Amino acid sequence: LDSPRPGGKINIYVGNMPFTVTDVDLAGMFEPHGQVTKLMLMRDEMGRSKGFGFVEMADEEAGHKAIKELDGMDVGGRSITVAAREMRPPRSNG
């Protein structure tokens, strides 16, 4: 009953990446699986990668296939974590 709409966008968490991974590298991992609509590699105040980020894909089904293919993949000697990002409901101010 709480399933996402078919064909909708999907947000994906990507973690345990080497700190050397760039935005281009991250996009390159996901683009073979479908259209990447947004990408955010988390960085510290010095601009260095924190080793995790988020990818938004245009097609939910393609996103789930990417998760299945990429989770646990070796990137620079590290086994990356790839999972659907849980979207939190907006906070109410009351």
N, C-alpha and C positions, 0 to 999 in steps of 0.2 A: 504493500500500500504506500510505502514511503520511497518507492523506487524512482530514480531520476528519469527525466523525460528521454525517450529514445532519440538519438541524433543530436542531443544537446551538448554543450561544452562540458569539459571535464578538467578539473584542477588536479595536478599530480605533484606529490612531494618526491624530491630526489635527494637522498642523503648519503653520507659516508663517502663523498667524492674527494679525490685528492685536491689539495688547495690550488693546484696548478690548472684545474679545469676552468675554461673561459666560457663566456656566453655562447660563442661560436661552437665550441665543443659540445655544450649541453644541447643546443638546437640541433646539431648534427646527429645526436643520438636519437632524437625523437622524430625528425622530419621524414625519415624513410617510412614511418608508420602512419603519417598523416599530417595535416596542416597544424603548425604551431601558431597560436594566436597571441600568446603572451609568454614571456620568459622572465624570471627574476632570480638571479644568482645572488644570494645574500653575501654582503661584504661587511668588513669591520670599518671603523672610522678611518683607517689608512687605505681603504680601497682593496684590501686583500680578501680573497674568497674565504668564507667561513666553512666551506665544505658541504653546503646544502643549498637547495633552491626549489623553485616551483615552476612548473610548466603548465600552461593552459593549452589544451588542444580543442580544435573546432568540433570534432566528432567524438562523442563518448565511446562508441564501439572501438574506434581506432585507438583511443586512449587506453582502454582496457587491454587491447592487444599489445600495445607498447609496454604497459606495466608488466604483463606476463612475460614478454620477451626480454625486458631489460633488468628486472629485479634480480639481484644477485650477480649481475654481469661484472666481470673484472675490468676495472678502469684504473690504469696506472698502479696496479698491484693491490687495489682495494675492491672489495665486493660491495657494490652500491646497493642502496635500498631505494626501491621505487614503489610507491603506493598511492592509491587515490587519496586525495586530501579531503578530510572531513570538513565540510563547511559548517561553521558555527552560525546559529541563528543570531540575528542582530540583537544587541542588548537593549532592554527597555530601561528607561530612566525613571523607574518608579519603584 
